Amino acid sequence: MKNSVFLLAIPLICFATSSVLADTCIKQKHHTAEYYYGGIVTPEENSEFEMWFGDKKMAYISHNRIVIVDAAKDVLVFANTIDSTFVETTLPFDWANVVDESTVGYLARYQMEGTVKDTGKTKTILGRKSKCVEFSTWIESDGETFNHRDEVVWVTTDLPIDWEAYAKIQRNSLKLMNYDEALVRAFLAIKGVPIETEADVYQKGFSVKSTERTVEIIETQPETDVYSLPSYFKKKDQLSMADLRG
C-alpha cells in the first residue's frame, strides 16, 4: 500500500449557511490515537477547530488552516496559518486555478472514491436530532487501493440552515477535498452538518482510530470577522503540497 499520497487534512465537513441574523458556530475536538509502525511510535494528537456558518458564508478555522467559502461572491479562500499565506480562487472550484500543472495531474490521478450510506439510526446530540451515516473512502491507482478510511458520522439538520446555499458551498468544498464526481454526488444526497465522527484509517496493514466530537453549538454574532483573513496574511498564486498536507 502506498503511504505518501496527498490527503487533504480537513475533517469531513458538510458545509451550510444560515439565513437568520445570528450565525451558527460549531466547536469540535479532534483526537487521533497513538500508533506504532516501523519501530516508531507516533503519539496521540489532539486539536480543536471551529466551523462558522453565516449569511451565504462558511469559515473553517483550525490551528494550521483557515478555509472560507463565500457563496454570494463565488470566492473560496484557502489559508495556511503557519506561514500566514493564502490563495483565493473563484467558484466553481478548479484545482487548475490554485496549483501548478504537475500537481493538477497528480491530484487527478489520486482522487478519492467512496460510498455513502444512511443507516436509518437516530439519536440526540447536544439537544440536536441527528442521524447516522456510514462513509467509506479510498484511493485507487494502478490496480491498487490505499488510504482506505471507514467513518461513522452523525449529522444533524436541526440547525438554521439555508439548504439552497448549502448545496453550492458543499459541492465546492468537497472538490477541495479531492473527491471524484460520483462521491461528490453521493455526499450531496445527504443533508446535515457532522457533529460526531468515529473513523478508522487503514495504512500498511494496520488501522489508526480518530474521533471528532462537538463540544458546543452556539448561535451568535462572531466577535471578530471570521469570514475574512487578518491583514498581515500574504496572498500567493499557488498552493504547495505542504499547504495541502497541512
C-alpha positions as CSV (number, residue, x, y, z in Angstrom):
1,M,0.0,0.0,0.0
2,K,1.2,3.5,-0.8
3,N,1.7,6.0,2.0
4,S,2.9,9.3,0.6
5,V,-0.2,10.2,-1.4
6,F,-1.9,13.6,-0.9
7,L,-4.7,13.6,1.6
8,L,-6.1,17.0,2.4
9,A,-6.2,17.4,6.1
10,I,-9.6,18.9,6.5
11,P,-12.2,17.0,8.5
12,L,-15.3,15.7,6.7
13,I,-17.4,18.8,6.6
14,C,-20.9,19.2,5.2
15,F,-20.9,22.9,4.7
16,A,-24.0,25.0,5.3
17,T,-25.2,28.6,5.6
18,S,-27.7,30.4,7.8
19,S,-30.3,32.9,6.7
20,V,-31.0,34.3,10.2
21,L,-29.3,37.2,11.9
22,A,-27.3,35.1,14.3
23,D,-24.5,32.9,12.9
24,T,-24.0,29.4,13.9
25,C,-20.7,28.2,15.4
26,I,-19.9,24.5,15.9
27,K,-16.8,23.9,18.1
28,Q,-15.2,20.4,17.9
29,K,-12.4,18.5,19.3
30,H,-10.3,16.1,17.2
31,H,-8.4,13.1,18.6
32,T,-6.1,10.7,16.8
33,A,-4.9,7.7,18.8
34,E,-1.3,6.8,19.3
35,Y,0.1,4.2,16.9
36,Y,3.2,2.1,16.3
37,Y,4.7,1.4,12.9
38,G,8.2,0.6,11.6
39,G,9.8,0.9,15.0
40,I,8.4,4.4,15.6
41,V,5.7,5.4,18.0
42,T,3.6,8.3,16.8
43,P,2.0,9.9,19.8
44,E,-1.7,10.8,20.0
45,E,-2.8,14.0,18.5
46,N,-5.4,16.4,20.0
47,S,-6.7,19.6,18.4
48,E,-9.7,21.9,18.2
49,F,-11.4,23.6,15.4
50,E,-14.5,25.8,14.7
51,M,-17.0,25.9,11.8
52,W,-18.9,29.1,11.4
53,F,-22.0,29.4,9.2
54,G,-23.3,32.8,8.3
55,D,-25.3,34.5,5.5
56,K,-24.2,32.5,2.5
57,K,-20.7,32.2,4.0
58,M,-18.7,29.5,5.8
59,A,-15.5,29.5,7.7
60,Y,-13.4,26.5,8.9
61,I,-10.8,27.6,11.5
62,S,-8.1,25.3,13.0
63,H,-4.6,25.9,14.4
64,N,-2.9,25.4,11.0
65,R,-5.6,26.2,8.4
66,I,-8.5,28.5,7.5
67,V,-10.9,27.8,4.7
68,I,-13.5,30.5,3.8
69,V,-16.3,30.0,1.2
70,D,-18.4,32.9,0.2
71,A,-21.3,31.6,-2.0
72,A,-22.6,35.1,-2.7
73,K,-19.3,36.4,-4.1
74,D,-18.3,32.9,-5.6
75,V,-15.0,33.0,-3.8
76,L,-13.0,30.4,-1.9
77,V,-10.0,31.3,0.3
78,F,-7.5,28.7,1.5
79,A,-5.1,29.9,4.1
80,N,-2.0,28.4,5.8
81,T,-1.7,29.9,9.3
82,I,1.8,28.5,9.8
83,D,3.3,31.0,7.4
84,S,0.3,33.3,7.1
85,T,-0.2,32.9,3.3
86,F,-3.4,32.3,1.3
87,V,-4.7,31.5,-2.1
88,E,-8.0,33.0,-3.3
89,T,-10.0,31.5,-6.2
90,T,-13.4,31.9,-7.9
91,L,-16.1,29.2,-7.8
92,P,-16.7,26.7,-9.1
93,F,-13.6,25.3,-7.6
94,D,-10.9,24.0,-10.0
95,W,-7.5,22.7,-9.0
96,A,-6.0,24.2,-12.2
97,N,-6.6,27.7,-10.6
98,V,-4.6,27.0,-7.4
99,V,-1.8,24.5,-8.1
100,D,0.8,24.0,-10.8
101,E,0.2,21.8,-13.8
102,S,2.1,18.8,-12.5
103,T,0.1,18.8,-9.2
104,V,-3.2,19.0,-11.2
105,G,-2.2,15.8,-12.9
106,Y,-1.2,14.2,-9.6
107,L,-4.5,15.1,-7.9
108,A,-6.5,13.9,-10.9
109,R,-4.7,10.5,-10.6
110,Y,-5.3,10.2,-6.9
111,Q,-8.9,11.3,-6.5
112,M,-10.9,9.9,-3.6
113,E,-13.6,7.4,-4.3
114,G,-16.2,6.0,-1.9
115,T,-19.6,5.1,-0.8
116,V,-22.2,6.8,1.4
117,K,-24.9,5.0,3.4
118,D,-27.7,6.4,5.5
119,T,-28.1,3.7,8.3
120,G,-31.5,4.9,9.5
121,K,-30.2,5.2,13.1
122,T,-31.0,8.4,15.0
123,K,-30.1,9.9,18.4
124,T,-29.9,13.3,20.0
125,I,-26.5,15.0,20.4
126,L,-26.3,18.3,22.4
127,G,-30.0,18.7,22.0
128,R,-29.9,18.3,18.2
129,K,-31.7,15.4,16.4
130,S,-29.1,13.5,14.4
131,K,-28.9,10.6,12.0
132,C,-26.1,8.1,11.4
133,V,-24.3,7.9,8.1
134,E,-21.6,5.5,7.1
135,F,-18.8,6.7,4.8
136,S,-16.2,4.5,3.2
137,T,-13.5,6.2,1.1
138,W,-10.3,5.1,-0.7
139,I,-7.9,5.9,-3.5
140,E,-7.4,3.5,-6.3
141,S,-4.5,3.7,-8.8
142,D,-2.7,1.2,-11.0
143,G,-4.9,-1.5,-9.7
144,E,-4.0,-0.8,-6.1
145,T,-6.3,0.5,-3.3
146,F,-4.9,2.6,-0.5
147,N,-5.7,5.4,2.0
148,H,-8.9,3.4,2.9
149,R,-11.0,5.2,5.5
150,D,-14.2,4.0,7.2
151,E,-16.3,6.5,9.1
152,V,-19.4,6.5,11.2
153,V,-20.7,10.1,11.2
154,W,-23.7,11.6,13.0
155,V,-25.1,14.6,11.1
156,T,-27.9,17.0,12.0
157,T,-30.3,19.2,10.1
158,D,-31.5,20.6,13.4
159,L,-29.9,24.0,12.7
160,P,-31.0,27.2,11.0
161,I,-29.8,26.2,7.5
162,D,-30.3,27.8,4.1
163,W,-30.2,24.5,2.2
164,E,-30.1,26.0,-1.3
165,A,-26.9,27.9,-0.4
166,Y,-25.7,24.8,1.4
167,A,-25.6,22.7,-1.7
168,K,-23.5,25.2,-3.6
169,I,-20.9,25.6,-0.8
170,Q,-20.8,21.9,-0.1
171,R,-20.1,20.9,-3.7
172,N,-17.1,23.3,-3.9
173,S,-15.7,22.2,-0.5
174,L,-15.9,18.5,-1.4
175,K,-14.0,19.3,-4.6
176,L,-11.3,20.9,-2.4
177,M,-11.1,17.5,-0.5
178,N,-10.3,15.9,-3.9
179,Y,-13.4,13.7,-4.1
180,D,-14.3,12.3,-7.5
181,E,-17.7,13.4,-9.1
182,A,-19.5,10.2,-8.1
183,L,-18.5,10.7,-4.4
184,V,-19.5,14.3,-4.5
185,R,-22.9,13.5,-5.8
186,A,-23.3,10.8,-3.1
187,F,-22.4,13.3,-0.4
188,L,-24.8,15.9,-1.8
189,A,-27.6,13.5,-1.4
190,I,-27.0,13.5,2.4
191,K,-28.1,16.7,4.2
192,G,-26.7,17.6,7.5
193,V,-23.7,19.0,9.5
194,P,-21.4,16.4,11.1
195,I,-21.3,16.8,14.9
196,E,-19.8,13.4,15.8
197,T,-17.4,11.2,13.9
198,E,-15.5,7.9,14.5
199,A,-13.0,6.9,11.9
200,D,-10.6,4.0,11.1
201,V,-7.8,4.8,8.6
202,Y,-6.1,1.8,7.2
203,Q,-2.4,2.0,6.3
204,K,0.2,-0.7,5.7
205,G,-1.9,-3.4,7.2
206,F,-2.9,-1.6,10.4
207,S,-5.5,1.0,11.4
208,V,-5.5,4.3,13.2
209,K,-8.5,5.5,15.1
210,S,-9.7,9.1,15.3
211,T,-12.7,10.9,16.6
212,E,-14.3,14.3,16.2
213,R,-16.7,15.4,18.9
214,T,-18.8,18.6,19.1
215,V,-18.4,20.3,22.4
216,E,-20.5,23.4,21.8
217,I,-23.1,24.7,19.3
218,I,-23.9,28.3,19.7
219,E,-26.0,30.8,17.6
220,T,-24.4,34.2,18.0
221,Q,-22.6,37.0,16.1
222,P,-18.9,36.4,16.0
223,E,-16.8,38.9,18.0
224,T,-14.4,39.3,15.0
225,D,-14.9,38.9,11.3
226,V,-14.3,35.2,10.9
227,Y,-15.1,35.3,7.2
228,S,-12.0,37.3,6.2
229,L,-8.3,36.9,7.0
230,P,-6.2,39.3,9.1
231,S,-4.5,42.0,7.0
232,Y,-1.0,40.5,7.6
233,F,-1.8,37.4,5.6
234,K,0.1,37.4,2.2
235,K,-1.6,36.3,-1.0
236,K,0.1,33.9,-3.3
237,D,-0.7,32.4,-6.7
238,Q,-0.5,28.7,-6.0
239,L,-0.7,26.2,-3.2
240,S,2.2,23.9,-2.4
241,M,2.0,20.3,-1.4
242,A,3.0,21.3,2.1
243,D,-0.1,23.6,2.2
244,L,-2.3,20.7,1.1
245,R,-1.0,18.2,3.5
246,G,-1.3,20.6,6.4
